[in-house]
Amino acid sequence: MYEITNLTLRSIKIFIRDKTAVFFSFLSIIILLALYFLFIGKSYGSGLDFIDPKLVSFLVTSQMMGGVLVINTLTLSLGVVGSFIVDMEQRRLDAFLVTPVKRYKIILSYYFSAIIVTLFFSFIMWLVTILYVYVNTGYFYGIGIILKVSGLLVFYTFISTSIMIFIISFLKSVNAFGTLSGVLGTFVGFASGIYMPLVQLGSVVQKVASVIPFTHMTILLKRVMLEVPYEAVLKQNFGDTDAQQVVDDIAVYYGTNEIGLFGLDVNLTVLLSLCSLLAVGVLILTTYRISKRMGK
């Protein structure tokens, strides 16, 4: 355990000291937030003029951050495990391979460092979201929602890190990793309905998106974060308009309805359970693959 701890701290320090790696890990988040505040956010609030402006802001922010927090678990974990590529290319691992330290401990250190860094920054972003919503709108998520979202962030970090370390096990150069870092977050953002609602992209795109774990992760996180805003909408008086119908319409546009798998009606809980099994499977496979690479 002592060896894993030291190796994990080493990976964390390498990531934090590499300002370029940190920047590119947040690049997709920066782009997404810029798009939301400049363009996309307005579209999510349009057509809701009959709702209190502060409540609309609460709705839009919750919808937006539901996607941002998911992308955050992806890009941050990718940035941290990227140190493995640097170590392999610069042959830094050779020094560890001639010591009694077992290979699986070296591999786990990359995994644990990614989880720790990703959770740390994800929780900070979640805390900032809570404070921003309260200051800007006067609404508060409530302890129950805060704990639910925090638990989901832990779960999502496990899935994202497992998938990211599996992907980088196929890369052989820092240049290839840099290219992947630049496009993966943006690709997942579009393909998973984070940048824009899947309902606007057609049935074909929805079916493709249904096989991407991050799509279902985003749907569930948005659902949880929108629970309080939806409850607030239901308490509004819209005259002849049914409040429940308003919530249902918003849910469709915000992408919080289940989309199943390839058009089939598969429960979201089942899909996320499959995602967790996938994460465990690829982590085991990655350990085997990287062990072989380190042995060459």
GIWO-V910487 format. One record per residue. RES is the residue in three letters. OMEGA is omega in degrees with one decimal (* if undefined). Layout:
res:RES omega:OMEGA
res:RES omega:OMEGA
This chain:
res:MET omega:179.0
res:TYR omega:-179.1
res:GLU omega:179.9
res:ILE omega:179.9
res:THR omega:-179.7
res:ASN omega:179.4
res:LEU omega:178.1
res:THR omega:177.9
res:LEU omega:177.9
res:ARG omega:-179.0
res:SER omega:179.0
res:ILE omega:-179.7
res:LYS omega:179.3
res:ILE omega:-179.2
res:PHE omega:-177.4
res:ILE omega:-178.4
res:ARG omega:-179.2
res:ASP omega:-175.9
res:LYS omega:178.9
res:THR omega:179.5
res:ALA omega:178.9
res:VAL omega:-179.3
res:PHE omega:-177.9
res:PHE omega:176.1
res:SER omega:179.8
res:PHE omega:-174.5
res:LEU omega:180.0
res:SER omega:178.3
res:ILE omega:179.4
res:ILE omega:179.1
res:ILE omega:-178.3
res:LEU omega:179.3
res:LEU omega:178.8
res:ALA omega:179.1
res:LEU omega:-179.4
res:TYR omega:-175.8
res:PHE omega:-177.8
res:LEU omega:-172.7
res:PHE omega:-168.5
res:ILE omega:-177.7
res:GLY omega:-179.9
res:LYS omega:-179.2
res:SER omega:178.9
res:TYR omega:178.9
res:GLY omega:-179.7
res:SER omega:-179.6
res:GLY omega:179.9
res:LEU omega:-177.9
res:ASP omega:-178.2
res:PHE omega:178.3
res:ILE omega:178.5
res:ASP omega:-176.9
res:PRO omega:179.7
res:LYS omega:177.3
res:LEU omega:176.2
res:VAL omega:178.0
res:SER omega:177.3
res:PHE omega:178.4
res:LEU omega:-176.3
res:VAL omega:-179.8
res:THR omega:179.6
res:SER omega:178.0
res:GLN omega:-178.0
res:MET omega:-175.0
res:MET omega:173.9
res:GLY omega:177.3
res:GLY omega:-178.0
res:VAL omega:-178.3
res:LEU omega:177.0
res:VAL omega:177.8
res:ILE omega:-179.9
res:ASN omega:-179.9
res:THR omega:-179.9
res:LEU omega:-172.7
res:THR omega:179.5
res:LEU omega:179.4
res:SER omega:177.4
res:LEU omega:-179.2
res:GLY omega:-177.7
res:VAL omega:-178.9
res:VAL omega:176.8
res:GLY omega:178.1
res:SER omega:176.8
res:PHE omega:179.2
res:ILE omega:178.9
res:VAL omega:-179.6
res:ASP omega:179.5
res:MET omega:-176.3
res:GLU omega:-179.4
res:GLN omega:175.5
res:ARG omega:176.4
res:ARG omega:-177.4
res:LEU omega:-179.1
res:ASP omega:-179.6
res:ALA omega:179.5
res:PHE omega:-174.7
res:LEU omega:178.5
res:VAL omega:177.8
res:THR omega:179.3
res:PRO omega:-178.4
res:VAL omega:-178.8
res:LYS omega:-174.7
res:ARG omega:-177.8
res:TYR omega:177.9
res:LYS omega:177.5
res:ILE omega:-179.5
res:ILE omega:179.8
res:LEU omega:-180.0
res:SER omega:176.3
res:TYR omega:-178.3
res:TYR omega:-178.2
res:PHE omega:179.3
res:SER omega:178.4
res:ALA omega:179.5
res:ILE omega:-177.8
res:ILE omega:-178.8
res:VAL omega:-178.4
res:THR omega:179.0
res:LEU omega:-178.8
res:PHE omega:-177.6
res:PHE omega:178.2
res:SER omega:178.2
res:PHE omega:176.6
res:ILE omega:180.0
res:MET omega:178.3
res:TRP omega:177.8
res:LEU omega:178.1
res:VAL omega:178.4
res:THR omega:179.8
res:ILE omega:-178.7
res:LEU omega:180.0
res:TYR omega:-179.8
res:VAL omega:-177.7
res:TYR omega:-178.7
res:VAL omega:-173.8
res:ASN omega:-174.5
res:THR omega:-176.7
res:GLY omega:178.6
res:TYR omega:179.5
res:PHE omega:-176.5
res:TYR omega:-176.5
res:GLY omega:-175.9
res:ILE omega:-178.8
res:GLY omega:-180.0
res:ILE omega:179.6
res:ILE omega:179.6
res:LEU omega:178.3
res:LYS omega:-179.6
res:VAL omega:179.3
res:SER omega:177.4
res:GLY omega:178.0
res:LEU omega:178.6
res:LEU omega:176.0
res:VAL omega:179.4
res:PHE omega:-178.5
res:TYR omega:178.2
res:THR omega:176.7
res:PHE omega:-179.4
res:ILE omega:-177.0
res:SER omega:-178.6
res:THR omega:178.5
res:SER omega:-179.4
res:ILE omega:-178.2
res:MET omega:-179.7
res:ILE omega:174.8
res:PHE omega:-179.9
res:ILE omega:-176.6
res:ILE omega:177.3
res:SER omega:178.6
res:PHE omega:-176.9
res:LEU omega:-176.6
res:LYS omega:-179.1
res:SER omega:178.0
res:VAL omega:179.1
res:ASN omega:178.4
res:ALA omega:178.4
res:PHE omega:178.9
res:GLY omega:178.2
res:THR omega:179.4
res:LEU omega:-179.3
res:SER omega:-176.9
res:GLY omega:-173.1
res:VAL omega:-172.0
res:LEU omega:-178.9
res:GLY omega:179.3
res:THR omega:179.1
res:PHE omega:-179.8
res:VAL omega:178.5
res:GLY omega:178.4
res:PHE omega:-174.6
res:ALA omega:-177.2
res:SER omega:177.8
res:GLY omega:179.6
res:ILE omega:179.6
res:TYR omega:178.5
res:MET omega:-176.1
res:PRO omega:178.6
res:LEU omega:-179.4
res:VAL omega:-180.0
res:GLN omega:-173.3
res:LEU omega:176.1
res:GLY omega:-175.1
res:SER omega:-179.0
res:VAL omega:179.3
res:VAL omega:178.8
res:GLN omega:179.2
res:LYS omega:176.6
res:VAL omega:-179.5
res:ALA omega:-176.5
res:SER omega:179.3
res:VAL omega:178.9
res:ILE omega:-177.6
res:PRO omega:-175.8
res:PHE omega:176.7
res:THR omega:-178.0
res:HIS omega:175.2
res:MET omega:179.8
res:THR omega:-179.8
res:ILE omega:-178.0
res:LEU omega:-178.8
res:LEU omega:176.5
res:LYS omega:179.3
res:ARG omega:-178.1
res:VAL omega:-177.6
res:MET omega:-179.7
res:LEU omega:180.0
res:GLU omega:-178.3
res:VAL omega:176.1
res:PRO omega:178.8
res:TYR omega:178.4
res:GLU omega:178.7
res:ALA omega:178.1
res:VAL omega:-179.2
res:LEU omega:179.8
res:LYS omega:-179.3
res:GLN omega:176.7
res:ASN omega:-177.9
res:PHE omega:179.0
res:GLY omega:-178.1
res:ASP omega:-178.6
res:THR omega:-179.7
res:ASP omega:-178.1
res:ALA omega:179.6
res:GLN omega:178.0
res:GLN omega:177.3
res:VAL omega:179.0
res:VAL omega:179.6
res:ASP omega:179.3
res:ASP omega:178.6
res:ILE omega:-178.6
res:ALA omega:178.5
res:VAL omega:-176.5
res:TYR omega:-179.2
res:TYR omega:176.3
res:GLY omega:178.8
res:THR omega:175.5
res:ASN omega:179.5
res:GLU omega:178.8
res:ILE omega:177.5
res:GLY omega:-179.0
res:LEU omega:-177.7
res:PHE omega:178.9
res:GLY omega:178.8
res:LEU omega:-178.0
res:ASP omega:179.2
res:VAL omega:-176.9
res:ASN omega:-178.1
res:LEU omega:178.5
res:THR omega:178.1
res:VAL omega:-178.8
res:LEU omega:179.6
res:LEU omega:174.1
res:SER omega:176.4
res:LEU omega:177.7
res:CYS omega:179.9
res:SER omega:176.2
res:LEU omega:176.5
res:LEU omega:-179.3
res:ALA omega:178.4
res:VAL omega:-179.3
res:GLY omega:-177.7
res:VAL omega:177.1
res:LEU omega:177.4
res:ILE omega:179.5
res:LEU omega:179.7
res:THR omega:178.1
res:THR omega:178.7
res:TYR omega:-177.6
res:ARG omega:-177.8
res:ILE omega:176.9
res:SER omega:178.0
res:LYS omega:179.3
res:ARG omega:-179.6
res:MET omega:-178.8
res:GLY omega:-177.4
res:LYS omega:*
